[in-house]
Amino acid sequence: MTKILSENRVVDYQFNSDLDFNSIRSLVRDFSKFNKLDTDLILQKNSDSRKVKKLFVFDMDSTLIYQEVIELIAAYAGVEDKVAEITTAAMNGEIDFKQSLAARVKLLKGIDSSIWEDLKLKIQITNGAYELTKGLKKMGCKLAVLSGGFQPLADYVANELKLDYAFANNLQTMIDPSGGKQIFSGITYGEVVDGNRKADLLKQIADENSISYDDAVAVGDGANDLKMMSVAGWGIAWNAKPKVQELAPCSLNSKSLKDIFYILGYDDNEIKSLLE
């Protein structure tokens, strides 16, 4: 059965097969790669729960927002290139996230800790995020941001998008010996929100709300998002790093997060109704 979800953009095609799901997915990915298709082919098991998800968890940096927050902070100390290099390696899964975070945070030592309000003015919410979260809330979903970034800005983004939960890392501060103001000490405090922690937080939120993990969806772009995708019933690699696209349940390379509605099986008219 074929259904047009968006004219000239998105087609939902349902079929039966004697092959197991992983074999079909492997064939689809090989076909897409071999033919160098500039199209996202997303394979899912058809079920009644496809449209009725109950929990969405999102990465923040380069997912709900366009920027990498730690690189914005690094610009205040002129070390953004060094930080960006480490960030890229971490998101590609080339180095351990905790080690990469410690190395990057160390470079932030001495920066005035009052920069959060300035940074909020620089944050750019990803196109379609407002519409997506509005529609998901209307569907009754619980929403969370689980970020390897920092709590003050995760709280800000959660407030902007009306999310239910926000978890991120915390930067320790100290008194500047030379001026008496609060500055970053170059270390974090509390439990680091890495890939394992994101997966645990997804479980925690689901359990608190009596939601089956199968009814959860995880969205992110980095290697540290893969574990929460494996826990959730479905995972979406959003404009992700190559390794993440290869390992995630599906990839969406799009200009609008609102396109996630298509993955859930909604057509343009249904999406319009959700957002009214």
C-alpha positions, 0 to 999 in steps of 0.5 A, spaced: 500 500 500 502 506 498 500 513 501 503 520 499 504 523 506 507 530 502 506 531 495 513 530 491 516 529 498 514 523 502 511 517 500 509 511 505 510 504 502 507 498 506 509 491 504 510 484 506 516 480 506 519 473 508 525 476 510 527 478 517 527 486 519 534 487 519 536 483 513 531 488 509 534 494 513 541 492 510 539 491 503 535 498 503 541 501 506 546 498 501 541 500 495 541 507 498 549 507 498 550 504 492 546 508 488 548 514 492 541 516 493 540 523 495 534 521 499 532 518 506 530 511 506 527 509 512 524 502 514 520 501 520 516 495 522 508 497 521 504 497 527 498 501 531 503 504 535 507 508 530 503 514 530 502 513 538 508 515 541 508 517 548 516 519 550 520 523 545 527 525 548 532 529 544 539 531 544 540 539 544 547 541 541 546 540 533 539 537 534 534 542 538 539 548 537 544 549 531 550 550 535 554 547 539 554 550 546 561 549 548 564 552 542 560 558 543 563 559 550 570 557 548 569 563 543 570 568 549 577 565 551 579 564 543 579 557 544 573 555 539 578 551 534 581 547 539 574 545 542 571 544 536 576 539 534 575 535 540 567 536 539 568 533 532 572 527 534 567 525 540 561 526 536 564 521 531 565 516 536 573 517 535 574 519 543 571 517 549 565 523 551 567 523 558 574 524 556 573 529 551 568 533 555 574 534 561 579 536 555 574 541 553 572 544 559 579 545 562 580 550 556 574 554 559 577 555 565 577 563 567 571 565 563 566 569 567 561 565 569 555 570 568 555 569 560 549 565 560 544 570 559 549 573 553 549 566 550 541 565 551 541 571 546 545 567 541 542 560 541 538 559 535 532 553 535 532 549 530 527 550 524 521 546 525 523 544 533 517 549 535 512 545 531 514 538 532 514 539 540 507 543 540 504 537 536 507 532 540 505 535 546 498 535 543 499 528 542 500 527 549 507 525 549 512 527 555 518 531 552 525 531 554 532 534 552 538 530 554 544 534 553 552 533 553 552 540 554 550 545 560 544 545 564 543 553 564 542 553 557 538 546 557 533 549 562 532 555 557 531 551 551 526 546 555 522 552 557 522 555 550 520 549 547 515 547 553 519 540 554 517 536 561 525 535 563 532 537 562 538 534 564 545 536 562 552 537 565 554 543 570 560 547 570 563 548 577 565 556 578 570 559 583 572 566 585 577 569 580 583 571 585 585 577 581 578 580 581 573 577 585 568 575 580 565 568 579 569 564 573 569 557 571 574 553 574 575 548 568 571 542 571 564 539 571 561 537 578 555 532 578 554 526 574 556 527 567 551 526 561 554 521 557 551 516 552 550 511 558 547 517 562 542 519 557 540 511 556 539 511 563 535 518 564 530 515 558 529 509 562 528 513 568 523 518 565 519 512 562 519 509 568 516 515 572 511 516 567 509 508 566 511 508 559 514 502 555 521 503 552 518 501 546 513 507 546 519 512 546 523 515 541 530 518 541 533 523 537 540 526 536 546 527 532 552 524 535 555 518 537 553 519 544 546 518 542 546 511 540 545 508 546 539 512 548 536 510 541 538 503 542 534 503 549 528 507 545 523 503 541 525 508 535 531 512 534 532 518 529 539 520 527 538 527 525 543 530 520 548 526 524 555 524 523 556 519 518 558 513 523 551 515 527 547 515 521 550 508 519 549 505 526 542 508 528 535 505 526 534 511 521 537 517 519 533 524 517 537 529 513 532 535 513 532 542 514 526 541 519 525 537 525 517 538 523 519 532 518 519 527 524 512 527 523 512 523 517 516 518 520 511 517 525 506 516 519 502 523 519 501 526 512 501 534 511 493 534 513 494 531 519 500 535 521 496 541 519 491 539 524 496 537 530 498 544 529 492 548 529 
